[in-house]
Amino acid sequence: MTVEQLISELQTLPPNLLVLVDGYEGGFCDIDSLKTMKVELNFHSEDYYGPHEETDKATVPAVKIIRTNNLDQQVILNKSHNT
C-alpha cells in the first residue's frame, strides 16, 4: 500500500475515528509516530517474519507506523488522571 492509497482509504472514513495498530501480543495501541526508511523487498522467507527488511542494500522508500508501548501509554494515562 502506498501513502496515496492509504490516504484514499482513510478519506472514506469519518474523520473522528481513532486509528490503532496491533499490540505486541494482543490488543491495540495508539500510533506514536511515523518513520521514513528504505527497505529490501521479499528479504525474509520465514512465515514468522514480515517479508521486507531494513538492510544496507535497501532501496525501496517506505514509511513505518510506530505504535506506543504500554509503559508510555500508562504514563500518559496516569498524568491525565492526576491533573
C-alpha positions in Angstrom: 0.0 0.0 0.0 1.3 3.5 -0.8 0.7 6.7 1.1 -1.7 7.8 -1.7 -3.7 4.5 -1.4 -3.8 4.9 2.4 -5.0 8.5 2.2 -7.7 7.5 -0.3 -8.9 4.7 2.1 -8.8 7.0 5.1 -10.8 9.7 3.3 -13.8 7.3 3.1 -14.0 7.1 6.9 -15.4 9.5 9.5 -12.5 11.9 10.5 -13.1 11.4 14.2 -12.3 7.6 14.1 -9.5 6.5 16.3 -6.6 5.0 14.4 -4.9 2.0 16.1 -2.3 -0.6 15.4 -1.9 -4.2 16.7 -0.4 -4.5 20.2 2.7 -6.6 20.8 0.9 -9.8 21.9 -2.7 -8.7 21.5 -5.0 -5.8 21.9 -4.4 -2.5 20.2 -2.1 0.5 20.6 -2.2 4.2 19.7 0.1 5.4 17.0 3.3 7.1 18.4 5.0 8.3 15.2 6.0 7.6 11.6 9.5 6.7 10.4 10.6 7.0 6.8 13.1 4.4 5.8 14.3 2.2 2.9 13.6 -1.5 2.8 14.6 -4.5 0.8 11.5 -6.3 -0.5 11.0 -10.0 0.0 14.0 -10.3 2.2 12.6 -12.9 4.6 11.0 -16.2 3.5 10.2 -17.4 7.1 6.5 -17.1 7.8 7.1 -15.7 11.3 8.9 -12.6 9.9 7.3 -9.9 7.8 8.7 -10.3 4.2 10.5 -6.9 4.0 13.6 -5.7 5.9 15.6 -2.5 6.5 19.1 -3.5 5.3 22.3 -1.9 4.0 21.2 -2.8 0.4 17.6 -1.4 0.8 16.5 0.9 -2.0 12.7 1.0 -1.7 11.4 4.1 0.2 8.8 3.2 2.9 7.1 4.7 5.9 6.7 2.7 9.1 3.8 3.4 11.6 5.2 3.0 15.1 2.9 2.1 18.0 3.1 3.5 21.5 4.4 1.0 24.0 2.3 0.1 27.1 4.6 1.8 29.5 4.4 5.1 27.6 0.6 4.8 27.4 0.4 4.1 31.2 2.4 7.3 31.9 0.1 9.3 29.7 -3.0 7.9 31.4 -1.6 8.5 34.9 -0.7 12.1 34.1 -4.2 12.8 32.8 -5.8 11.3 35.9 -3.6 13.2 38.3 -4.3 16.7 36.9 
